[in-house]
């Protein structure tokens, strides 16, 4: 069996490496940075702010795969209190009661792939309900108008993540770096050769798995077809001195924004007597990051009393094309860039042709890429020349 080379040591690359090494393959994992994990890491220091993924979901590909290997770090359940909703230019403790009848009518329905989410909901309810249910999806789409996306894409995730009687979200205690560390230990135990500081400008010979963000894979492979819609949002991480009455979650039903006090379920993420809050606000077409940031800060103004005077730490980042795939009307995950790129080249990541929600797509595509790489390498085909 030829050596399998994997480019990129985020969660997709690590998962692909483990998948191959578990079957006895010789695996070389190359990472351009000095640390592993890609976006699935947390900041160092007193505040453990996740750079990318925040939650994992019971019953998904990632959840089952980790449990089968005893790799799941300790997790915390979501809180049962502290929810707030922003609509009618104010913060409310409950969503609008008018959402309940349309929501009940839609439960259990199969939303169409070819129709946008807003018009589908309007067909079964009214425009106001459609707008609010669309904005609620901002938490996982990072899109300025989730109502524009495929009804099937949005409704499946709304039901699973937001409307379930038993919310599936779980939070890794200590941040996602704990998961990266577990994956790295597993890979090294299996004999995977991990090389950091190894930036790759040309494909090596043999079977290769490209586990990079789609824009980087496009440059490396010279393939302009490697493109798919994703979110564009401003994210603001804040360390705040504690204030009695701060919410746990604020769902912005007007602008598709979101704010969450992450140490509410995991006290290890912030120093004693302080809170770690992250908010995000999708950037609208023609709008700059600063303008979106101002809208996010106005949401925080009415949700977290006096937050500006309580700041102990602050970090801002723009996430453009780095928050997972979004399926427009008429498309599903099967229409995204294929995992098998032919000639012994495989692709994995959160914007490729694999099912799941958010980071689950990275894991599912990595497992599939690893399986295909094993088949390619074991056939004994002549290695591709670099």
Helices and strands as residue ranges (DSSP letters): E 4-7, H 11-21, E 27-31, E 55-57, H 61-68, E 75-77, E 83-87, E 90-92, H 98-106, H 117-124, H 127-136, H 138-141, G 146-148, H 151-157, I 158-162, E 169-172, H 177-189, E 193-196, E 207-210, H 214-221, E 230-241, E 249-252, E 258-261, G 262-264, G 267-269, E 274-282, H 289-303, G 307-310, E 311-325, G 333-335, E 345-347, H 359-378
